[in-house]
Amino acid sequence: MSEPAFDPTAPGAESAGQDREFPAGLEMCRRELFRMFGAGLAVLVLAPAEAQESGFGRRSRSAGPANIDAWIHIGPSGVTAYTGKAEVGQNIRTSLSQAVAEELRVPIGAMTLVMGDTALTPFDMGTFGSMTTPRMAPQLRRAAAAARQAIVAEAARQWGVDPATLSAADGRIVDSAHGRSASYAELLHGRQLTETIDPEIALTPASEWKVEGKALPKVDGRAFVTGGHRYASDIVLPGMVYGKVLRPPSFGATLKSVDFTAANKLPGVVCVREGDLVGCVAPSSARAAAAIGAIRAEWSGPAHVSESEFFDRMRANLPAPSAPPASAIETVYSIAFIAHAPLETRTAVAKWEGDHLTVWTGSQRPFGVRDELARALKMPAEAVRVIVPDTGSGYGGKHTGEYAIEAALLAKGCGRPVKLHWTREEEFTWAYFRPAGIIRAIGAVDADGKLTHWEFDNVNSGPSGIRSPYDVPDQHARFHEMEAPVRQGSYRALAATANHFARESHMDDLARAAHKDPLDFRLINLKDERLRAVLEAAADRFGWSERRRAPHRGFGLACGSEKGGQLANCAEVSVNPETGHVQVLRVVCAFECGAIVNPGHLRNVVEGAMMMGLGGALFEAIHFDEGKIRNPHFSQYRVPRFRDLPKIDVVLLNRPDHPSAGAGETPIVCIAPAIRNAILDATGRRLRTMPLAPHGLKA
C-alpha cells in the first residue's frame, strides 16, 4: 500500500484530537493510522482486557497499543472498519457491516469491512464460540456511534451551531434549521480527528434499528455465486510453485531415513527437508505429488490403540454413580469421532521477502496462525503477516496453522512462493476431529412426572452444554478428560451436540416410563421461559398435538440452550421395515437468539445447521485402526446428500428486549435427539449411539 502524501506530524496538520493527551501506545497507533490512510476521522475502540474476547495482552504487533479492539477510519475514500475476525461462511461480514452502518447512519454499500489481516486489523483471539455477534458487533457499533458523534461535533464547530440541532443520515450531517447539509468526507477534508470511546456510549436500541434487523443480501454475494471471489486456494503469485509434504504411514511414526534420489530426477522438482518436515515443490501440484511418491523413506512407529479399545477405555473411565434412587433409569450413550469435512480443504500460500513472511490462508485464527508461524520459524511476530480471504467453511476445524507452517518452510527451502493445498485424504487424516465420547445419564421422576434426580457423566467429548436446563433439585454433571489416540479439537457447538443428544434421548425414555407425552413431560420440568417459548413454538408449527399415527412413522422432539441461544426441534421420520432405511421427512426448528440482526441470513444458518446435523445424527463417523484412518474419502465417509434432506421449517423468535447472541453453532445441537426420539416412536427401539443408523436399522 502506497503511503499518502499527508504527513500527520507536519505543521498546520490540525486535528480536533491533537489537543487531547493520548497514552504513548495510542499516539503511536493514531499516527500509524493517519500515515496509512490519510486525513479524516479515526475511532479507536478500547475496552478492559479481561472483559474482551480479543486477549489484548498477547498482541505483539507494533502498529498499535495492546488494548485496541477495533477501529474505524472515515476519509475521502469512504468508511472503512477493521476487525481481526475472519469470514468463514457464517456471513459475519454482512452482519458486522450492518452494525457499523446502523450506528454511523450510512448505507451499507458505502462502507468497507477489512477482516482477518494481521498487518491491518487489531489483534483478535479468533472466530469461534459464537462470539462475533455478542462481542465484536457491539464494539464496532460503539466505534460507529462515537464516529457519528464526532462528525456531528465537527459540523457544529464549522457551522457555529449547537450539535443538538444537527442530525445524521445517509452519510451526511443535516442542519434543518438553516437548510444545509454536508457529507462526512466534506466535513473531514484535510482534518485529523481521533476519538477513543467509552464502553458505555449510548447505542441505538433494537426497536429503532433501520439497517440491523433487516434481511439485507450478503455483502459481495454476487462474487461468490459467479466465481469472482478468490479463496486462498485461488491465489496465484508470480514465480509460485506447488508444494506437497511427505506424510508418515501412521500416527506418531518418526522418520528414520529418507532418499530423494528418484524424486530429484523429476523435471522442476526441488526436495526440501527442514527439521522434521520433508516435502517437494514443483511447477504443478501433480508433479509435486509424483515427487513425494518417488521418495524412499523408512519410518518407525509406536503401538496403536484401536477404535474399539479406546471406546472400552472410555467406558471404563466412568465413575461409580452417586447413589441414585432405586427407581432411576440409567443409560450409556456412545458418540463417534466425526470430521469437519469443509468444502475448502486446508490451503496456504507463503511468500518470503527478505526476512519478512506473508501467508494467505483459510483460518479462523489469523493472529493465532501468525504466532504459530513465528514460533516455528523462530522469527518475530512483527515480521509475519497472515491474510485470511473469506474462507470456504471451518466449523471449528481451522484453528491451527500447521499447513501454513508447511507452506512457509517449503517456500523458505526453495526460495520461491509456494502454494500448499491439502488433499481430501490429508484433510480426513491429519486434521483434528470432533471428540468421541461415552456419556452416562441417570434420571428419576416422581409420580407427577417431576424430575427428582439427574446424574450426567461425559467421558472425553467435552463439557459444553453438559448442565441440564430442566428444573431438578438433585443434579450432578461431570466431565472426565482423556487422551485420545487421534487428534481431536473444536467442532461446531463443541460437545453440546453430544450432551444434548444423550440428555434429550434420556428425557424421552423417562417420559415413557412416567407415561407422559414427551412435550408435556418437558414443560412440566421447565421453568426457563425463553426455552419454553421455543419449545411451544416448534410444537405449534409442527402440529404436535394433531400428529397422526401411521405404520413405521414416528415423531420426536428435543430442546436446549447453548451460547445464549434457545432452540427446539420436532422431527418426523419413516423407517422401512424391510431395509431398515431411515428417512427424515420433515423438521421444524424454532430458534431464539435475542434481537435478530439479519433474519434472512439467520434462517440460512439455521437451515444449514439442520443439514449438517443430519449427517452427524445418522451417518458420519471416523473409523481408525493401527494408527490409520480407514475411511479418508467422501466415498467412504457418508455426509448428507440431496435425497437425505427433509422439509425444513424454521421459526425465528425475535427478542429485541435481549442482546443479540451468536447463532453459528447452537442450531445444530438438537436435530440428532429429535430424530432419535422419532425413531423410538416409530419402532420402539431405544438407540444409544450417534450416528444412529449409518447402515440403516438392522434387525
FENWO-V201818 format. One record per helix or strand of 2 or more residues. SS is the DSSP state (H for helix, E for strand). FROM is the first residue (numbers start at 1). TO is the last residue. Records with the same first field share a line. If there is no record, write none. Layout:
SS=FROM-TO, FROM-TO
//
This chain:
H=24-37, 49-51, 56-58, 92-104, 108-110, 132-159, 163-165, 176-178, 184-188, 206-208, 221-225, 232-234, 261-264, 285-294, 307-316, 366-377, 381-383, 402-414, 424-430, 496-513, 518-524, 529-542, 544-546, 599-618, 642-644, 666-668, 671-683
E=40-46, 68-75, 78-83, 111-115, 167-169, 172-175, 180-183, 192-196, 241-245, 254-259, 270-274, 277-282, 296-300, 329-335, 347-353, 356-361, 384-387, 418-421, 433-434, 437-445, 451-459, 475-480, 488-489, 553-562, 565-575, 582-592, 624-625, 628-629, 647-652, 689-690
//
